[in-house]
Amino acid sequence: MNQPAKMIEALLFVSPQPVNEAELAEAIGCELDEVTAGLEELGAAWAEGERGMVLRHVAGGYTLASAPENDEAARRLLSKPRTPPLTPAQAETLAIVAYLQPVSRPEITRIRGVSADSASGTLLERGLIEESGRSQFGAICFRTTDLFLRLFGLSSIGELPPISEWDPSPEEQSDLRERLMAAGGARLGEAPTSAGEEAMQQQLPEIEAEVAAEAEAGLDESGEVETAGDSEGDQPANAFAAN
């Protein structure tokens, strides 16, 4: 199989929608006649009866589909309940465990500002985290599992992106400070002292909406607002947790 045909095969495999020849040529960076030749080669390789999949031309484009004789098996597989995606609370908890492991539930609670019971319980059930001993204060600690590494395409935790990539820039810190001061002044009925503060006060409804959205993210799966309290006593194990 030539290189354009291999690239077309990969693109059709990752695309959820049919892809036409022009789109394939643009993605690969080749001429249309090369795409046509590649599709002909793929059509022969994926001919019906040869393999478990076939090349289809549907909806103005090309796609890879399961062979008709495999429809019943595919239907049984896809009829099983699908695992729902992680909620924002679960994703935040997983990120904290990944970067600070081993880390206890009280530490996660202090970092997030809301209880970590529900989120950590779900992550345990899904096999993304596991218990890893106890802290010096007796609280259960968590770490990520091999399943976490496989799902995120990592060979080790050392391949996680540096957390410093998400540190706010000085400009973002200054903007946030101004917005908070303007919002506080507006609540106290103070007149803005600068054009910047006046503009910020005009954005107060937007700021309040953002705060409300963040508050909603603190709802656990039961629909009740999580609180910062936790039954396990512990102290922050590092500066990040203490903040």
C-alpha positions as CSV (number, residue, x, y, z in Angstrom):
1,M,0.0,0.0,0.0
2,N,1.5,3.4,-1.0
3,Q,1.9,6.3,1.4
4,P,-1.2,8.3,0.3
5,A,-3.4,5.2,0.7
6,K,-2.0,4.7,4.2
7,M,-2.7,8.3,5.1
8,I,-6.2,8.1,3.7
9,E,-6.9,5.0,5.7
10,A,-5.8,6.7,8.9
11,L,-7.9,9.8,8.2
12,L,-11.0,7.8,7.5
13,F,-10.4,5.8,10.7
14,V,-10.3,8.9,12.9
15,S,-13.0,10.9,11.2
16,P,-16.6,10.4,12.6
17,Q,-18.0,11.7,9.3
18,P,-17.5,10.7,5.7
19,V,-14.7,12.7,4.1
20,N,-14.7,13.7,0.4
21,E,-11.7,13.6,-2.0
22,A,-11.0,17.4,-1.8
23,E,-10.9,17.3,2.0
24,L,-8.5,14.3,1.9
25,A,-6.2,16.0,-0.6
26,E,-6.1,19.2,1.5
27,A,-5.4,17.2,4.7
28,I,-2.7,15.1,3.1
29,G,-1.2,17.9,1.0
30,C,-1.4,16.0,-2.3
31,E,-3.2,16.2,-5.7
32,L,-6.7,14.8,-6.3
33,D,-5.5,12.1,-8.6
34,E,-3.2,10.7,-5.9
35,V,-6.3,10.6,-3.6
36,T,-8.3,8.9,-6.2
37,A,-5.6,6.3,-6.8
38,G,-5.3,5.8,-3.0
39,L,-9.0,5.3,-2.6
40,E,-9.0,2.7,-5.4
41,E,-6.2,0.8,-3.6
42,L,-8.1,1.0,-0.3
43,G,-11.2,-0.2,-2.0
44,A,-9.4,-3.3,-3.2
45,A,-7.8,-3.9,0.2
46,W,-11.1,-3.4,2.1
47,A,-13.3,-5.3,-0.5
48,E,-16.4,-7.1,0.9
49,G,-15.6,-10.6,2.1
50,E,-11.9,-9.8,2.5
51,R,-11.8,-8.2,6.0
52,G,-14.0,-7.2,8.9
53,M,-14.5,-3.7,7.4
54,V,-15.3,-2.2,4.0
55,L,-14.8,1.2,2.3
56,R,-18.1,3.0,1.7
57,H,-19.0,6.0,-0.4
58,V,-21.8,7.7,1.4
59,A,-23.2,11.2,1.8
60,G,-20.7,12.6,-0.7
61,G,-17.6,11.2,1.0
62,Y,-15.8,8.1,2.0
63,T,-15.9,6.2,5.3
64,L,-14.8,2.9,6.8
65,A,-17.7,0.7,8.0
66,S,-18.1,-2.7,9.5
67,A,-18.8,-5.5,7.0
68,P,-22.5,-6.5,6.8
69,E,-21.8,-10.0,8.2
70,N,-20.6,-8.3,11.4
71,D,-23.7,-6.2,12.0
72,E,-25.2,-8.5,14.5
73,A,-22.1,-8.7,16.7
74,A,-21.6,-4.9,16.4
75,R,-25.3,-4.4,17.5
76,R,-24.8,-6.5,20.6
77,L,-21.6,-4.6,21.5
78,L,-23.1,-1.2,21.1
79,S,-26.3,-2.0,22.9
80,K,-24.4,-2.2,26.2
81,P,-24.6,0.9,28.5
82,R,-22.1,3.5,27.6
83,T,-19.8,5.0,30.2
84,P,-20.8,8.7,30.6
85,P,-18.0,11.3,30.3
86,L,-16.4,12.8,33.5
87,T,-18.2,15.7,35.1
88,P,-16.2,18.9,35.8
89,A,-16.0,17.9,39.5
90,Q,-14.6,14.5,38.6
91,A,-12.1,15.9,36.0
92,E,-10.8,18.4,38.6
93,T,-10.4,15.7,41.2
94,L,-8.6,13.4,38.8
95,A,-6.2,16.2,37.8
96,I,-5.4,16.9,41.4
97,V,-4.7,13.2,42.1
98,A,-2.6,12.9,38.9
99,Y,-0.4,15.9,39.8
100,L,-0.2,15.6,43.6
101,Q,-0.4,11.8,44.1
102,P,-0.4,10.3,46.6
103,V,-3.0,12.8,47.9
104,S,-5.8,12.4,50.5
105,R,-9.5,13.3,50.1
106,P,-9.3,16.1,52.7
107,E,-6.4,17.7,50.7
108,I,-8.5,17.5,47.5
109,T,-11.4,19.1,49.4
110,R,-9.3,22.0,50.5
111,I,-7.9,22.6,47.0
112,R,-11.3,22.5,45.3
113,G,-13.2,24.2,48.1
114,V,-16.0,21.5,48.0
115,S,-16.3,17.9,49.2
116,A,-14.5,15.3,47.1
117,D,-16.5,12.3,48.3
118,S,-18.7,11.9,45.3
119,A,-16.1,12.6,42.7
120,S,-13.4,10.4,44.2
121,G,-15.9,7.6,44.7
122,T,-16.9,7.6,41.0
123,L,-13.2,7.7,39.9
124,L,-12.5,4.7,42.2
125,E,-15.5,2.8,40.6
126,R,-14.2,3.5,37.1
127,G,-10.7,2.3,38.0
128,L,-9.0,5.7,37.2
129,I,-7.7,6.1,40.8
130,E,-6.9,3.6,43.6
131,E,-6.1,3.8,47.3
132,S,-2.4,4.2,48.1
133,G,-1.9,3.9,51.8
134,R,-2.7,6.6,54.4
135,S,-1.3,10.0,55.2
136,Q,0.5,10.8,58.5
137,F,-2.9,11.9,59.8
138,G,-4.6,8.6,58.9
139,A,-6.6,9.7,55.9
140,I,-6.7,7.4,52.8
141,C,-4.5,8.6,50.0
142,F,-5.2,8.1,46.3
143,R,-3.0,7.7,43.2
144,T,-3.8,7.1,39.5
145,T,-3.9,3.6,37.9
146,D,-2.5,2.0,34.8
147,L,-5.9,2.4,33.2
148,F,-5.5,6.2,33.6
149,L,-2.2,6.0,31.8
150,R,-3.7,3.9,29.0
151,L,-6.7,6.1,28.5
152,F,-4.6,9.3,28.4
153,G,-1.9,7.8,26.2
154,L,0.9,8.1,28.8
155,S,3.7,5.7,29.5
156,S,4.3,7.3,32.9
157,I,3.1,10.1,35.1
158,G,6.2,12.0,34.2
159,E,4.7,12.6,30.8
160,L,2.0,14.8,32.2
161,P,2.2,18.4,30.8
162,P,4.0,20.8,33.2
163,I,1.4,22.4,35.5
164,S,3.1,25.7,35.0
165,E,1.6,25.9,31.6
166,W,-1.7,26.8,33.2
167,D,-0.3,29.5,35.5
168,P,-2.1,32.9,34.9
169,S,0.0,35.5,33.2
170,P,0.6,38.9,35.0
171,E,-1.9,40.5,32.6
172,E,-4.5,37.9,33.5
173,Q,-3.8,38.3,37.2
174,S,-4.2,42.1,36.9
175,D,-7.4,41.8,34.9
176,L,-8.9,39.5,37.5
177,R,-7.9,41.8,40.4
178,E,-9.6,44.8,38.6
179,R,-12.7,42.8,37.9
180,L,-13.0,41.7,41.6
181,M,-12.4,45.3,42.9
182,A,-14.9,46.7,40.5
183,A,-17.5,44.1,41.5
184,G,-16.9,44.8,45.1
185,G,-17.2,48.6,44.6
186,A,-20.4,48.2,42.7
187,R,-21.9,46.1,45.5
188,L,-21.0,48.8,48.1
189,G,-22.4,51.6,45.9
190,E,-19.1,53.2,45.3
191,A,-18.6,55.4,42.2
192,P,-15.9,54.1,39.8
193,T,-12.6,56.0,40.2
194,S,-11.4,55.3,36.6
195,A,-12.6,54.5,33.2
196,G,-11.4,51.0,33.7
197,E,-13.4,50.5,36.9
198,E,-16.5,52.0,35.2
199,A,-16.2,49.5,32.4
200,M,-15.7,46.7,34.9
201,Q,-18.8,47.7,36.9
202,Q,-20.8,47.6,33.7
203,Q,-19.7,44.0,33.3
204,L,-20.9,43.1,36.8
205,P,-23.9,41.1,35.5
206,E,-21.5,39.0,33.4
207,I,-19.2,38.5,36.3
208,E,-22.1,37.4,38.5
209,A,-23.2,35.0,35.8
210,E,-19.7,33.5,35.7
211,V,-19.7,33.1,39.5
212,A,-23.1,31.4,39.3
213,A,-21.9,29.0,36.6
214,E,-18.9,28.1,38.8
215,A,-21.2,27.4,41.7
216,E,-23.3,25.1,39.6
217,A,-20.1,23.1,38.8
218,G,-19.9,22.3,42.5
219,L,-23.1,20.2,42.4
220,D,-22.4,16.5,42.9
221,E,-24.1,13.7,41.1
222,S,-26.9,13.6,43.6
223,G,-27.8,17.2,42.8
224,E,-26.9,18.6,46.2
225,V,-24.4,21.3,46.7
226,E,-21.1,20.0,48.1
227,T,-19.7,21.5,51.2
228,A,-16.1,22.0,52.2
229,G,-16.4,19.9,55.3
230,D,-14.9,16.4,55.4
231,S,-15.1,13.7,58.0
232,E,-11.4,12.8,57.7
233,G,-9.0,15.0,59.5
234,D,-5.8,15.9,57.6
235,Q,-3.4,18.7,57.0
236,P,-2.1,19.9,53.6
237,A,0.9,17.9,52.5
238,N,2.3,20.7,50.3
239,A,2.1,24.4,49.5
240,F,-0.3,23.8,46.7
241,A,-2.8,22.0,48.9
242,A,-2.4,24.7,51.7
243,N,-3.5,27.4,49.3
